[in-house]
Amino acid sequence: MIDTKRLRQKILDLAICGKLVPQDPADESASVLLERIHAEKLQMVADGKLKKKDVVNDSVIYLGEDSLHYEKIGDGEPVCIEEELPFELPEGWEWARLGSVAYIASGSTPPKDSFCDSGIPYYKMYNLRNNRIDFLFQPQFVKEETHNGRLRKSKIFPGDVIMNIVGPPLGKLAIAPETYPEANTNQAAVVIRPHGRIVLSEWIRYYLMEMSEISRISTRGSAGQVNVSLTQSKLIRIPIPPLAEQQRIVAALDNLLAYVDAIEREQAELDGLLARTRSKVLDLAIRGKLVPQDPADEPASVLLERIHAEKLQMVADGKLKKKDVAGDSVIYRGDDNSYYERRGSENAALPEDELYPIPASWSWTRLGHISNYGDSSSVSSNEIADDDWILDLEDIEKDTGTIIRRVTKAERDSASSKRPFVSGQLLYSKLRPYLNKVLIAPDDGYCTSEILPIHLYGSCESEFVMTYLRSPYFLQYANHCSYGVKMPRLGTNDGRKAFIALPPVAEQHRISHIVASILNILSSTR
């Protein structure tokens, strides 16, 4: 699969450095553009549209006789800024401050009585979506007198660039379309209007989209906020290409990024198809429809009897408590073809909608009957060696269970207690079960308390039970039973009570082999 995020970033990197399209020596130099912008601003001062201080303190960046870049602000002394500039510009380009080539203002929030049902569109940051303005989403309006009065400095005209300055995330950018009316915005954004439209709004937007400059100037505020001030916005360094080259770059970026967007959409469609196929394979597997049954296989009911006998022996040996076996049950079909559950001398009907039809050699049981679900031990951090593997939830890829990274105790330096696990043991994440993080441990190690190492009794196969835990059937059950809103987790008792359709041991092996083969093919396709 193509990493479209990196591809998009690389294209933008090349564009802002002048490496995306060839330079044309016949193009009018950017220095001439900057002179025209300065003249335009002087005229605006004369017309009363700008204050004199907005021009007097303009920044001029130029190349000195020593081939180093200097910046002169107003009547101040030139200062060498060579070390501040991030890359070398092509011939004909110039460096500038964004506030010297564009009008920049931040919005504000007016009093409640300034809002109305219809009037001047008032953009909030949720209206900046996918580098466009989406005003159909929760539109708000302000009165015309507020727009022309209190909010007059942050008026938005067609062609203006809007950039959010309060994050995370930063980097929300859009250009007001020519078909949109005048609008306004709040203090979480700045309006950027190139003076005389001499620098293309599209060039400014693409330059800021590259994010290097925004990341450089942003500061971390309270409560995890990342901010860019109005002053910082005006001081943004921006390379200015010749106008003709700006047009060529923008056209190339429009085309190339449209291709990247198309690739991204196609890959998303493929990912969706693969996810649906994967889910279907797992569903067929746990219903006995993926491989044919073999009449010679020992039925699962015999396996369940052996598991019960094994657990009774563990009670006798002091390895299990009597209560861990007392709750075991037998699930069977009655004469009326309905499912019943027998505990001791008591029989109870089971809800038909929770149990699906299974082959004759399979048996229904509960996860807690065939495993020690939720009954693993813990060890303190000081009992774990520095080079031991510590597995956390963030190390596991959702849906696939692939280990993204391996971290030792010395690297993680966690003081909390951990659950030990051994190679080949089934590991299940009870936290946010919708992420579907299930795997079989490739080595010994320790894991966070939110991951359950599961020991299976008898000769139940870990790979088959993993298939069951990843299946849409169990996923739906786990999500339904989870408690907690922000960080839902599957409770121990609910996990133990989960129904599982168990095939004969030999069929478990066949199912696991086929599932692994198909999922490997799907992974390689991705």
C-alpha positions in Angstrom: 0.0 0.0 0.0 1.2 3.5 -0.8 1.8 5.7 2.2 -0.3 8.6 1.0 0.5 10.8 4.0 4.2 10.7 3.2 3.7 11.1 -0.5 1.5 14.2 0.1 4.2 15.6 2.4 7.0 14.9 -0.1 5.1 16.7 -2.9 4.5 19.7 -0.7 8.2 19.7 0.4 9.3 19.8 -3.2 6.9 22.5 -4.1 7.8 25.0 -1.4 11.6 24.5 -2.1 11.1 25.2 -5.8 11.8 21.7 -6.9 8.4 20.6 -8.2 8.3 22.6 -11.5 11.3 24.0 -13.5 12.1 27.7 -13.2 11.8 30.0 -16.2 14.4 32.7 -16.5 11.9 34.8 -18.4 9.6 35.0 -15.3 9.4 38.4 -13.6 11.5 38.1 -10.4 9.7 37.9 -7.0 11.6 41.0 -5.9 9.5 43.0 -8.4 6.3 41.5 -6.9 7.5 42.6 -3.4 8.1 46.1 -4.7 4.6 46.2 -6.2 3.1 45.0 -2.9 4.9 47.8 -1.0 3.6 50.3 -3.5 0.1 48.8 -3.1 0.3 49.2 0.7 1.5 52.9 0.4 -1.5 53.6 -1.8 -3.8 51.9 0.8 -2.3 54.2 3.4 -3.1 57.2 1.2 -6.6 55.9 0.7 -7.1 55.4 4.5 -7.3 51.6 4.2 -4.1 51.0 6.1 -2.4 52.8 9.0 1.0 54.2 8.3 2.6 52.0 11.0 1.5 48.9 9.0 3.9 50.0 6.2 6.6 51.8 8.2 7.5 48.7 10.1 7.5 46.4 7.1 10.2 43.8 6.9 12.5 43.6 4.0 14.7 40.5 3.6 17.5 40.8 1.1 20.8 39.2 0.1 23.8 41.2 1.2 27.1 41.7 -0.6 28.5 38.9 1.5 25.9 36.5 0.1 24.1 36.3 3.4 20.5 37.2 4.1 19.6 40.2 6.1 16.3 41.6 7.4 15.6 45.3 7.8 12.5 46.3 9.7 11.5 49.9 9.2 14.3 52.3 10.1 16.1 49.7 12.2 19.5 48.3 11.5 19.8 45.2 9.2 20.1 41.9 11.1 21.7 38.8 9.6 19.1 36.0 9.5 21.0 33.5 7.4 20.9 30.9 10.2 17.1 31.2 10.5 16.2 30.4 6.9 15.3 26.8 6.5 16.5 26.2 2.9 18.1 27.9 -0.1 15.8 29.5 -2.7 16.0 29.2 -6.5 17.0 32.1 -8.6 14.2 34.7 -8.8 12.6 33.8 -5.5 12.6 36.0 -2.4 12.0 35.5 1.4 9.4 37.6 3.1 7.3 37.8 6.3 3.7 36.8 5.8 2.6 40.0 7.5 4.5 42.1 4.9 2.7 40.5 1.9 -0.7 40.0 3.4 -3.3 41.6 5.7 -3.7 39.3 8.7 -6.3 39.6 11.5 -7.8 37.3 14.1 -11.4 37.0 14.8 -13.3 37.2 18.1 -16.5 36.0 19.7 -19.2 38.7 20.0 -21.9 38.8 22.7 -24.7 36.3 22.4 -27.2 38.9 21.2 -25.0 39.4 18.1 -26.0 36.0 16.7 -29.1 35.5 14.6 -30.9 32.9 12.5 -29.7 34.3 9.2 -27.2 37.0 8.3 -23.4 37.0 7.9 -21.9 33.5 8.0 -19.7 33.1 11.1 -17.2 30.3 10.6 -16.1 28.2 13.5 -13.2 25.8 13.4 -15.4 22.8 12.8 -16.4 24.4 9.5 -12.8 24.0 8.2 -12.8 20.4 7.0 -10.5 18.7 4.5 -9.0 22.1 3.5 -12.4 23.4 2.6 -15.2 25.5 4.2 -18.1 23.3 5.1 -20.8 25.8 6.2 -23.6 23.2 6.0 -22.2 21.7 9.2 -23.8 23.5 12.2 -23.9 27.0 10.6 -24.0 30.1 12.7 -24.7 33.7 11.7 -24.0 37.1 13.1 -25.9 40.4 12.6 -24.6 42.7 9.8 -24.0 45.5 12.3 -21.7 43.2 14.3 -19.9 42.2 11.1 -19.3 45.8 10.1 -18.7 47.0 13.7 -17.1 44.8 16.4 -15.8 42.2 13.9 -14.9 44.6 11.1 -11.2 43.7 11.2 -11.8 39.9 10.7 -14.1 40.2 7.7 -13.6 37.3 5.3 -13.9 38.0 1.6 -13.8 35.5 -1.3 -10.2 34.5 -1.9 -9.1 35.0 1.7 -7.1 32.2 3.4 -8.4 31.1 6.8 -6.1 29.3 9.2 -6.8 27.9 12.6 -4.4 29.1 15.3 -5.7 27.0 18.3 -5.1 23.3 18.3 -4.6 20.5 18.3 -4.6 20.0 15.5 -3.1 23.0 13.8 -3.0 23.3 10.1 -6.7 23.6 9.2 -6.6 25.8 6.1 -9.2 26.9 3.6 -9.7 29.5 0.9 -13.1 31.3 0.9 -14.6 30.4 -2.5 -15.5 33.1 -5.0 -19.1 32.1 -4.8 -19.3 32.6 -1.0 -20.6 35.8 0.6 -18.7 37.9 3.1 -18.2 36.1 6.4 -16.5 36.4 9.7 -14.8 34.1 12.2 -13.8 33.7 15.9 -10.5 34.0 17.8 -9.4 30.5 16.9 -8.5 31.6 13.4 -6.7 34.2 11.4 -7.8 35.7 8.1 -5.0 36.1 5.5 -5.6 38.4 2.6 -2.7 38.9 0.1 -2.2 42.6 -0.5 -3.5 43.4 -4.0 -3.8 39.7 -4.6 -0.2 39.9 -5.9 0.8 36.7 -4.1 -1.6 33.9 -4.8 -3.8 32.7 -1.9 -3.4 29.2 -3.2 0.4 29.5 -2.9 0.1 30.7 0.7 -2.3 27.9 1.6 -0.1 25.2 0.1 3.0 26.6 1.8 1.2 26.6 5.2 -0.2 23.1 4.5 3.4 21.8 4.4 3.3 22.6 8.2 7.1 23.1 8.8 6.7 26.8 9.6 3.5 26.3 11.6 5.2 23.6 13.7 8.2 25.8 14.2 6.3 28.8 15.6 3.6 27.0 17.6 3.6 27.1 21.4 2.1 24.8 23.9 -0.6 26.4 26.0 -2.7 25.2 28.9 -4.8 21.9 28.9 -2.8 20.5 26.0 -3.6 23.3 23.6 -1.1 24.2 20.8 -1.4 27.8 19.7 -0.1 30.3 17.2 -0.5 34.0 18.1 -1.6 36.7 15.7 1.9 38.2 16.0 3.5 34.8 15.3 1.3 34.5 12.2 2.5 37.8 10.9 6.1 36.8 11.4 5.8 33.5 9.4 8.7 33.2 6.9 7.4 32.5 3.4 9.3 32.0 0.2 7.8 34.1 -2.7 8.3 32.6 -6.2 7.7 34.7 -9.4 4.0 35.0 -10.0 4.1 32.9 -13.2 5.9 30.1 -11.2 3.4 30.4 -8.4 0.7 29.6 -11.0 2.6 26.7 -12.4 3.3 25.3 -8.9 -0.3 25.7 -7.8 -1.6 23.9 -11.0 0.9 21.1 -10.5 -0.1 20.7 -6.8 -3.8 20.7 -7.7 -3.2 17.8 -10.1 -0.8 15.8 -8.1 -2.6 16.1 -4.8 -5.9 15.2 -6.6 -4.1 11.9 -7.7 -3.0 11.3 -4.1 -6.5 11.9 -2.8 -7.8 9.4 -5.4 -5.2 6.8 -4.3 -6.2 7.4 -0.7 -9.9 6.8 -1.5 -9.2 3.7 -3.5 -7.0 2.3 -0.7 -9.7 3.1 1.8 -12.2 1.2 -0.3 -9.7 -1.7 -0.5 -9.2 -1.6 3.2 -12.9 -1.7 3.7 -13.3 -4.7 1.4 -10.4 -6.5 3.1 -11.9 -5.8 6.5 -15.3 -7.1 5.4 -13.7 -10.2 3.9 -11.6 -10.8 7.0 -14.7 -10.5 9.2 -16.7 -12.9 6.9 -13.9 -15.5 7.1 -13.8 -15.4 10.9 -17.6 -15.6 11.0 -17.7 -18.6 8.7 -14.9 -20.2 10.7 -16.7 -20.1 14.1 -20.0 -21.4 12.5 -18.4 -24.5 11.0 -18.8 -23.3 7.4 -15.2 -22.8 6.5 -13.9 -26.4 6.4 -15.8 -29.6 6.0 -16.6 -31.8 9.0 -15.0 -35.2 9.3 -17.3 -37.9 10.8 -14.1 -39.6 12.2 -13.3 -36.6 14.4 -13.8 -37.1 18.2 -16.9 -34.9 19.0 -16.4 -31.7 21.0 -18.6 -33.1 23.8 -15.9 -35.6 24.7 -13.3 -32.8 24.8 -15.6 -30.9 27.2 -15.9 -33.9 29.5 -12.1 -34.2 29.6 -11.8 -30.5 30.4 -14.3 -31.0 33.3 -12.3 -34.0 34.6 -9.0 -32.0 34.3 -10.4 -29.1 36.3 -11.7 -31.5 39.0 -8.2 -32.9 39.3 -6.8 -29.4 39.5 -9.1 -28.8 42.4 -7.9 -32.0 44.1 -4.3 -30.8 43.5 -5.0 -27.4 45.0 -4.4 -25.6 41.6 -8.1 -24.5 41.3 -10.7 -23.6 43.8 -13.9 -25.6 44.0 -16.0 -22.6 43.0 -14.1 -22.4 39.7 -15.6 -25.8 38.7 -19.0 -25.6 40.5 -20.2 -23.1 38.0 -19.5 -25.2 35.0 -22.4 -26.2 32.9 -23.5 -28.4 30.0 -25.3 -26.8 27.0 -27.5 -29.2 25.0 -30.4 -29.3 22.6 -33.7 -30.4 24.0 -36.4 -32.5 22.3 -38.0 -29.3 21.1 -34.7 -28.4 19.3 -34.1 -25.5 21.7 -30.9 -24.9 23.6 -30.8 -25.5 27.4 -28.1 -25.2 30.0 -27.8 -27.6 32.9 -26.0 -26.7 36.1 -26.2 -29.6 38.6 -29.9 -30.6 38.7 -31.2 -27.3 37.3 -32.0 -26.7 33.6 -32.6 -23.3 32.0 -33.7 -22.4 28.5 -31.2 -20.3 26.6 -32.1 -17.3 24.4 -32.3 -18.6 20.8 -31.0 -15.3 19.4 -27.6 -15.7 21.2 -26.8 -19.2 19.9 -26.5 -20.0 16.2 -26.8 -23.4 14.4 -23.6 -25.5 14.6 -22.6 -28.9 13.1 -23.5 -32.0 15.0 -20.0 -32.7 16.2 -19.7 -29.2 17.8 -20.8 -28.2 21.2 -21.8 -24.9 22.8 -20.1 -24.0 26.1 -19.0 -20.9 27.9 -15.5 -19.3 27.6 -15.0 -19.6 31.4 -15.6 -23.3 31.2 -12.7 -23.9 28.8 -10.3 -21.3 30.1 -9.1 -19.3 33.1 -10.4 -16.1 31.6 -9.6 -13.2 34.0 -7.8 -15.3 36.5 -4.2 -14.6 35.7 -1.7 -13.6 38.4 0.3 -10.3 38.7 3.8 -9.5 39.7 5.3 -6.3 41.0 7.6 -4.2 38.8 10.6 -4.8 40.9 10.4 -8.6 40.2 10.8 -8.0 36.4 14.3 -7.8 34.9 15.3 -4.7 32.9 15.6 -6.7 29.7 12.2 -8.5 30.0 9.6 -7.7 27.4 6.8 -5.4 28.6 3.7 -5.5 26.3 1.3 -2.5 26.4 -1.9 -1.9 24.4 -0.3 0.7 22.2 2.2 -1.9 21.0 -0.6 -4.0 19.3 -2.2 -3.2 16.0 -6.0 -3.2 16.1 -7.9 -6.0 14.3 -4.7 -7.9 13.2 -3.0 -8.3 16.6 0.3 -7.6 15.0 3.0 -6.5 17.4 4.1 -3.0 16.3 7.0 -2.7 18.6 8.7 -4.5 21.5 9.8 -2.6 24.6 11.8 -3.8 27.5 11.2 -2.8 31.1 14.2 -0.5 31.1 12.8 1.3 28.0 9.3 1.5 29.4 10.2 2.1 33.1 6.7 1.4 34.4 6.2 1.0 38.1 2.8 -0.7 37.9 2.3 -4.4 38.4 2.2 -6.7 35.3 0.7 -10.0 34.3 3.2 -12.6 33.2 2.6 -14.6 30.0 4.4 -17.4 28.2 5.2 -18.1 24.6 2.2 -19.5 22.8 -0.3 -18.1 25.3 -3.5 -16.3 24.1 -3.6 -12.6 25.0 -6.8 -10.6 24.9 -7.3 -6.8 25.5 -10.3 -6.2 27.6 -10.0 -2.4 27.3 -11.9 -0.9 24.3 -12.7 -4.3 22.9 -13.9 -2.7 19.6 -10.2 -2.3 18.8 -10.0 -6.1 18.6 -6.5 -6.6 20.0 -6.0 -10.3 20.3 -2.8 -12.3 19.7 -0.8 -15.3 20.6 2.4 -14.5 22.5 5.5 -15.2 20.4 7.8 -15.1 23.5 7.6 -15.0 27.3 7.0 -11.5 28.8 4.8 -9.3 30.9 1.8 -7.2 30.0 -0.4 -4.4 31.3 -3.3 -5.4 33.5 -5.7 -4.4 30.7 -4.4 -7.4 28.7 -5.5 -10.9 29.9 -3.2 -13.9 29.4 -5.6 -16.8 28.9 -4.8 -20.4 29.7 -6.9 -23.0 27.8 -7.8 -26.3 29.5 -7.7 -29.7 27.8 -6.4 -29.6 24.2 -8.3 -26.5 23.1 -6.3 -24.8 20.4 -5.2 -21.2 21.1 -5.4 -20.3 17.4 -9.1 -21.3 17.2 -10.1 -19.5 20.3 -8.2 -16.4 19.0 -10.3 -16.7 15.8 -13.4 -16.8 18.0 -12.3 -13.7 20.1 -11.7 -11.8 16.8 -15.0 -12.8 15.2 -17.8 -10.3 14.7 -20.0 -12.6 17.0 -17.8 -12.1 20.0 -16.9 -8.5 19.1 -20.6 -7.6 19.2 -21.1 -9.4 22.5 -18.0 -7.7 24.1 -19.1 -4.2 22.9 -22.6 -4.8 24.2 -21.4 -5.9 27.6 -18.7 -3.4 28.1 -19.0 -0.8 30.8 -17.5 2.7 30.9 -18.1 5.5 28.3 -14.7 6.9 27.4 -12.7 3.8 28.1 -15.1 0.8 27.9 -13.9 -2.6 29.0 -15.3 -6.1 29.1 -15.9 -7.2 32.7 -14.4 -10.5 33.9 -17.8 -12.1 34.6 -19.2 -11.1 31.3 -16.1 -12.5 29.6 -16.4 -15.8 31.4 -20.1 -16.1 30.5 -19.6 -15.6 26.8 -20.9 -18.4 24.7 -18.4 -20.2 22.4 -19.2 -22.9 19.8 -16.4 -25.5 20.2 -15.5 -27.8 17.3 -13.7 -31.2 17.6 -9.9 -30.7 18.3 -9.0 -32.0 14.8 -11.3 -29.5 13.2 -10.0 -26.7 15.3 -6.6 -27.4 13.8 -8.0 -27.4 10.2 -10.0 -24.2 10.8 -6.9 -22.4 12.3 -4.7 -23.5 9.4 -7.2 -22.2 6.8 -7.9 -19.0 8.6 -4.2 -18.2 9.0 -3.6 -18.9 5.3 -6.5 -16.7 4.2 -5.6 -13.8 6.6 -2.0 -14.0 5.4 -3.2 -13.6 1.8 -5.4 -10.6 2.8 -2.5 -9.0 4.7 -0.2 -9.4 1.7 -2.9 -7.9 -0.6 -3.0 -4.8 1.6 
